[in-house]
């Protein structure tokens, strides 16, 4: 295929995505684009996300109109310099073949697997390979590796990205949660051992952030850099409405309300998100595990963990990303941190920056990795 | 998540609960599937759902019964009030006609008439539904009869995921549960977790959300409704599909909320139309969401007629995705 012409194709966000709907185009045909410019909004069964252009040039064609649903890999639009003749663009569009996997299904792709890690079994989804140091993604309380569906593939150019399900979360079996953050951190290290990863860039969201801080302190040699997204454990305030609401919710409505607090705009919560959370909560022992974990994290509505004091002594280079409209952990906790920690505040974003501002968060993670060991 | 058939999902539910709780027993006609042929557990029951239970749990916990539903359903009700948790397999729900007293007057009444001092944790699993050329006495969808009776819980799963979680819930429930499996769904596959989980009773599943029409569908009809909804979406008509999952208790709140959101309702039910679930749900919406309706409620059901044996007539008898689509187009076309 011509390198002068770049295809914008339907991305595959998460293991189960087979098709996506074009919610809307953000730029017109004929408009100039450059890398990082948001061009198109894609609606999946989980959430709507914005896609950026792959390169520079002019948006020459929009081959799919707003409102249309097409399979993963299908051509959405074409970017090329103005010097590329119209005929060449037309030939590219008519000759375009949707990239499908070897078994002919656009749905297939990397699948998660359970690895034996110390005493636990941990569900891991690995995407990508290359010379760059691997990145490990650790989700938050009650979450799972789907938290990274807009990040994992995007980060995977030139390195392996491993997203894990913490014990008692996602597809990792229910386990004793009374050990809290320190024992979850041990499970993450055991997972790195099982995967043969000596040194990684660690990205932790919320509870995963608290685990990241713990790991950076206890295993500094293994953590090349640390990205903390709205981390837990560095302040006392936290929304018990979410934590307790999520731990208790067993009906669609209650779950939708609890999940709505995660986002600046509660309407981002989709039917699938609610259904997946309920499916997880219905597993024997899941609610008890969450309640036990919660008791280690929160007492009388305040966070118990005092991880803030250990931040000044952290060896791995650390950055913090926080949404200014976080309803779960107030963004004020990003103030007054040691000067060595870079703080990135994302305007109008809630507790899920990796979903709500995926492109920006991906850029920050990669830049931080590049600066700190590649 | 692993893909499993509804048969496999139900089989896992039975085994997990039998391992967890020694009081759980299985009984029914040929549930060991092959006793007397010389090969134990050759086929795992008439529909293969109880495969492997004999080998793992032995004859004390899986009991082949004579062909007398009235006797073994009565025995199960007695076993339940005296401390066991029997799961009874009835080959075809149509056969429960011979033991209405045991179900309607005994099992359903124990808790109430003994002032809450007795519980009857009994599950009656039975196949239902047309489509397999099994003729009039083996093809009915009789869940409205059981839904009518206070004291019974009635469960009709539409997917392998729901089947496993609802059956585990049914076995853990302290009331008699009529658990109806559409025989055309046994080979349908879907994502089912390996471990135990429960799907609560009285919590409808909103299978799909759309802004134009709300389709309420039960059991096998949920798949038909989804097929119709996918086809209609291509024509720009977006449907919500609600699966009540249990008709007793029934999640009135979700049905009313979803009906009110679109104001146009189609109800799909494989049961006979007179005094059926479609009529029941229709009256619920007419009474409690009348102000939100933009068009008359339409019902897609078989006619008031016995299930025919001839394949062409049986097809004509059943609701279909095409009939559902036509009903949706009709409510869309209604001018108020």
Interface residues (C-beta under 8 A of the other chain):
Chain A: X171 X173 X174 X250 X251 X252 X271 X275 X279 X282 X283 X284
Chain B: X1 X161 X165 X193 X195 X196 X197 X198 X199 X200 X203 X205 X206 X208 X209 X254
